[in-house]
Amino acid sequence: MHDDAVLIANALQRLAGQLVPDGRTVQAVRRLSGGASQQTWAFDVTTGDAGQARPLVLRRAADASGARALGTAGLAAEAQLIEAARAGGVPVPGVRHVLQPVDGLGEGFVMDRIEGETLGRRIVRDERLAAARRVLARQCGAAMARIHRLPAHGLPPLRTAAARAELDFQIGLHRSHGTARPVFELAFRWLRANAPADVPAPVLVHGDFRNGNLMVGEQGLRAVLDWELAHFGDPMEDLGWMCVRSWRFGHGALPVGGFGTREQLFEGYTAEGGQVDAVRVRWWQVLGTLKWGIVCEAMVHAWLSGRERDVEKAAIGRRASEAESDLLALLAPEEEVA
């Protein structure tokens, strides 16, 4: 076992009794993923009940310092958001424990591990999920509506993101890379000219609700994951982000995650009391497409500058050209929104 895994396993062992009633032994500790800011570890806790094992997940800051990445809510706030969402009827894992300094694991939390599929390309293709795909877009719309109506007084402090401010931030980020991209400039002009007025009462926005951040089973949506980009803002932002072509995994004809239609998404949203503004959804879809292109651009810029030497960053950076193609399709006046 890797040194990090041993340290984490030992720290979790000390927490076993707090994580699960009659928790005895922590076993099968393994890292699922990990980037520059966060790590995800899976593990099981056995109990005295005939050796039953409870599957759990640890999310923690990668450097164990709790330093927050730009624009993220922070892991303690993420745990609070998940619990608030659960109380509001949003399918999410249950939070078992928010890490404390005495735990020796830095900032993070432990939650239930839910079985299902999270890989977007499998969600859109796996035959075992064929029935799930027929209802998934509506379920996503319903989950979004429940998120957007959560009362603000029960939520942690979060940033507020208005449409024009988000556009200005993306423009500044792109300019900092020193890259000439005429299609991005065209998108900047369109977005400025068509920017919607700020919503009078910002609501909780998930911020990264897309195929790839969903847990899907044979009956459909099992959990909404990765709340680190949650903020207050325009509820149409979530709907627009869900329709960005990059999250369709090759199934471009189905604009909602590669598995559903806008009509299905909107039906699920309105059935839970949400109100759809299709014009605003389109604006946020264009901004989301541009934002993903700038994220790709930032990755290759970090690789070229030497700050990130992972070749995967350079490979993802090449996808900025895909975002340019998607933007042209969205902005061409004779084309229907793709």
ABEGO torsion letter per residue (X at the ends): XBAAAAAAAAAAAAAAAAABBGBABBBGBBBABBBAABBBBBBBBBBABGGBBBBBBBBBBAAGAGBBBBGBAEAAAAAAAAAAAAAAGBBBBBBABBBBAAAGAEBEBBBBBBBEBABAAAAAABAAAAAAAAAAAAAAAAAAAAAAABBAAABBBBBBBBAAAAAAAAAAAAAAAGBBBAAAAAAAAAAAAABBBBBABBBBBAGABBBGABBBBAAEBABBBGAAABBBEBAAAAAAAAABAAAAGGBAABABGGABBAAAAAAAAAAAGBBBBAAAAAAAAAAAAAAAAAAAAAAAAAAAAGABABAAAAAAAAAAAAAAAAAAAAABAABBBX
